């Protein structure tokens, strides 16, 4: 029985890809399939993927795509698991027990489970505590890597490829408005590298989110919050441009508490 479809999207990220697949294959649970969607990498990733064809419950699709959400949609369409989890190349599960822990908490009455993410940045590990979507939401309250979503919900609501960075935000707002049920698992699910696509394109994220909020009619009474958020992004960009990297790292160290993987308690 396949409970989880773990979908990995890759493009010329061989070293990170190895970390991610090793993390998946080391899971104690065996009730999952691994789906690899690669955009025709030229760095040796494809050769690695071809070696996986002898592994049980591993599927791969190697072809050009129009972006990350197009690749993610391809993975959704061929998924056979009841639940879908996405892993970007470079993401790793928090430990080898994650899928077993999640499986114990699954409930058919819930459409989306989500946990916490551990961010790795400047050689620090710090917790990003996820929040529920509600009427005051104006940005992504959790990372898509820490979400576990019913497969049939995703198949009926594929990502809108019009958005290049925030289509996951659009997806979750859409199904929230369609009365789908969300529940938090207060556990870390993945360790994710900071400085990814959305992290390094915050202005583009802001404008895409703004368009999504308008489309989903979430913008009401948020003008002040959105204005503050916009100026925070601009201020941060200016500070990063002016200050040396070593000072920025010191600020990050003060802001976030370093945590250990050993803090994970198996339940």
C-alpha positions, -999 to +999 in steps of 0.1 A: +000+000+000+014+034-010+005+060+016+028+088+004+040+101-029+072+120-023+078+142-053+113+156-060+118+184-086+153+189-098+173+208-124+211+209-124+214+205-087+233+172-085+249+176-050+217+188-034+197+161-053+219+134-038+212+147-002+175+148-009+172+113-024+194+098+003+171+113+029+140+099+013+155+064+008+166+062+045+130+066+058+120+038+081+085+037+066+083+018+033+048+029+025+058+055+000+068+060-036+095+085-048+086+105-080+115+124-096+107+151-121+139+165-138+140+192-163+167+176-184+197+184-162+231+185-178+252+182-146+251+144-141+218+143-122+201+124-151+228+096-148+220+093-111+182+091-118+187+063-144+204+042-117+173+045-095+152+026-120+160-007-102+147+007-069+113-003-058+085+023-060+107+049-078+093+067-108+111+093-129+102+118-157+130+136-175+119+163-199+118+200-203+093+220-183+082+256-182+091+261-145+089+245-111+051+244-108+048+228-143+072+201-130+053+197-098+020+193-117+037+165-137+045+147-105+010+152-091-005+136-123+014+104-119+012+101-081-004+069-068-001+076-031-030+088-010-010+118+002+016+140-015+047+156-001+070+178-021+108+180-017+129+206-035+164+194-044+185+201-013+156+196+012+160+166+036+136+150+060+143+160+096+152+124+104+145+089+093+113+085+113+093+114+098+070+095+075+062+070+103+054+098+127+032+115+101+014+083+092+002+078+128-013+113+127-032+110+094-070+115+095-093+112+065-113+141+078-083+164+071-072+175+037-039+192+045-015+184+073+015+207+078+044+207+102+073+230+110+104+236+088+140+239+100+159+265+079+196+261+073+212+294+066+247+309+074+256+275+090+227+279+115+197+258+120+166+276+132+129+268+134+102+283+112+070+277+131+041+272+107+006+288+112-029+280+100-043+299+071-071+322+081-089+354+070-059+375+080-033+355+060-013+377+036+017+355+029+026+318+030+021+307+066+041+274+061+065+260+035+051+236+009+079+212+018+063+206+053+028+200+039+011+166+034-019+170+011-045+146-001-036+134-036-071+137-050-073+174-038-041+182-056-051+164-088-083+185-089-065+217-082-032+217-101-008+246-096-014+277-117+018+280-138+010+317-144+027+323-110+064+315-110+071+317-073+038+319-054+016+293-070+016+272-038+003+302-019-025+305-045-033+268-043-036+267-005-058+299-004-080+284-031-086+252-013-090+270+021-118+291+005-133+258-008-136+246+028-108+221+028-096+212+063-061+220+076-044+206+107-010+213+122+014+186+133+037+204+157+068+186+146+096+195+122+092+178+089+121+190+067+154+208+069+154+233+040+181+255+026+176+292+031+182+315+001+160+296-023+139+311-051+113+328-030+139+339-004+160+357-031+131+372-050+110+387-022+097+417-042+085+393-070+069+371-042+052+402-028+036+413-061+025+377-070+010+373-035-007+407-039-023+395-072-033+362-055-049+380-025-069+402-049-080+372-070-090+352-039-106+382-023-083+381+007-071+417+004-098+434+024-086+452+056-050+442+049-038+474+032-018+486+062-003+452+069+007+448+032+022+483+031+043+475+062+054+442+047+064+459+015+086+485+033+101+457+054+112+440+021+127+472+007+145+480+040+160+445+042+172+448+006+189+481+014+205+468+046+218+437+028+233+459+001+250+483+025+262+460+053+290+434+050+279+397+050+296+391+084+274+417+101+242+402+085+252+368+098+256+382+133+221+397+130+207+363+119+224+346+149+208+371+173+174+367+157+172+329+156+180+303+181+202+275+169+186+241+174+197+205+172+182+177+152+183+157+185+154+179+198+131+158+176+111+135+198+097+103+181+061+097+190 
